[in-house]
Amino acid sequence: MADIITLDDVSVVFESDGRPVEAVSHATVHVEEGEIFGIVGFSGAGKSTLVRTINLLERPTSGHVIIDGRDVTALRGAALRELRSGIGFVFQSFNLIDNVTVAQNIAFALKAAHVPKARRRARIEELLRLVGLEEKIDSYPSQLSGGQKQRVSIARALANHPRILLCDEATSALDLETTEEILALLKRINAELGVTIVFITHQFDVAKAIFDHVAVMEHGVIVEQGTTFDVFGSPRHETTRALVERYLGVAIPKQLVPQLPSGRLIELRYKDEGAFEPLISDVSRRFEVSINVLHGNVGYFGTQAIGTLVVLVSARQEGQRGAFVVQAAIDELTSRVADARELSVALNDDIGASVDAIFADDADGVDGTDTSAHTAGAHHGNAHKEVLA
Ligand SMILES: Nc1ncnc2c1ncn2[C@@H]1O[C@H](COP(=O)(O)OP(=O)(O)OP(=O)(O)O)[C@@H](O)[C@H]1O
């Protein structure tokens, strides 16, 4: 699929108190036509600044913005206005004008694009039908719920048939149920109208529910990007790992630790289901080690599953030979899953704390497809079966 948006080596430097602040540093992004592309990262990572370069609300200090194969970085005046009318923007705080009606809020966007007055009402009705709010056409924003306000702001953003919709934390001010409704609406707009969506969020469940590709930002730099399934399934950068740990990961309760047989704790991450049972039994038989499954969790990305298991690998014999076979078994396990690492209980605690700031408000799955198997404590065969069931 062709790129509809290319950000080529884009940097944005602000001046703050006389000192330069590099909000975005050499970011390169390719957004394919018709996809939902997401950007995640800590507060202050540069996500908003990067997205605002797409319609040149922020002008790159260096690098190029290419829309539909055309370098638009230097556009000004009428050409810039035309570019912007083809790119809708949805904000976290809705940005509706309070003292005019829903119809008038949308009419402003049509007027700005020189749509004749006689055609505006029909277009407004069509847009409100699309977002399911026909009956609110003459209401004022203060008479609407948060979700309804966001629907109006989406209708307004779509008024001039944009091919691109930019959403900056568009669901962050909404409760979980309303978030689901808005995500379903955006998915429908993406699928039925073919609108390409670039979406910033700090909500992990939003990311995994709707993003086709995702970029992870930190300190102005894109540290990792790819398909959402690959990036979250095999995270390579520490920040991504931390995000994934917090939501797909599992922590071993401290009180369990003294009860564990000696051995090494390994976290295994696999993509798609069903691959584990034969792997565990195969490795434990071939290497003559015991592999106890302590904890497991499966998260769904659309229809694709990413699973996590924490296993304790123990030697069946004492001494150097035992340590050697445990290492060989761990090497074999590691080579046959998407991602693996050795755990300590303290490490789990640290990770939990470090990512709270990013995905602070996501206790439950937005798409309702998460399943968790909390089997800590039952660290023998039964746990294994529960996790894989
Ligand atoms: N107009 C500006 N002038 C000076 N510094 C700015 C300006 N806009 C943003 N910054 C700085 O640039 C950095 C990136 O900000 P940005 O808002 O893009 O991050 P973000 O990842 O979107 O964060 P958040 O999720 O908190 O909005 C921050 O350090 C911010 O303080």
The ligand as an ORCA input file, in Angstrom:
! r2SCAN-3c Opt
* xyz 0 1
  N       5.182     25.662     21.813
  C       6.122     25.099     22.568
  N       7.143     25.819     23.056
  C       8.110     25.246     23.806
  N       8.151     23.932     24.113
  C       7.160     23.170     23.657
  C       6.081     23.695     22.875
  N       5.243     22.685     22.546
  C       5.748     21.583     23.116
  N       6.886     21.860     23.785
  C       7.747     20.893     24.497
  O       8.043     19.865     23.594
  C       8.041     18.594     24.244
  C       7.060     17.661     23.558
  O       5.734     18.095     23.789
  P       4.468     17.357     23.185
  O       3.237     18.094     23.665
  O       4.648     17.195     21.723
  O       4.548     15.926     23.870
  P       3.439     14.813     24.033
  O       4.124     13.515     23.906
  O       2.301     15.095     23.107
  O       2.975     15.008     25.519
  P       1.506     15.012     26.163
  O       1.002     13.621     26.036
  O       1.761     15.417     27.581
  O       0.724     16.030     25.380
  C       7.725     18.891     25.692
  O       8.944     18.982     26.393
  C       7.027     20.215     25.648
  O       7.211     20.923     26.844
*
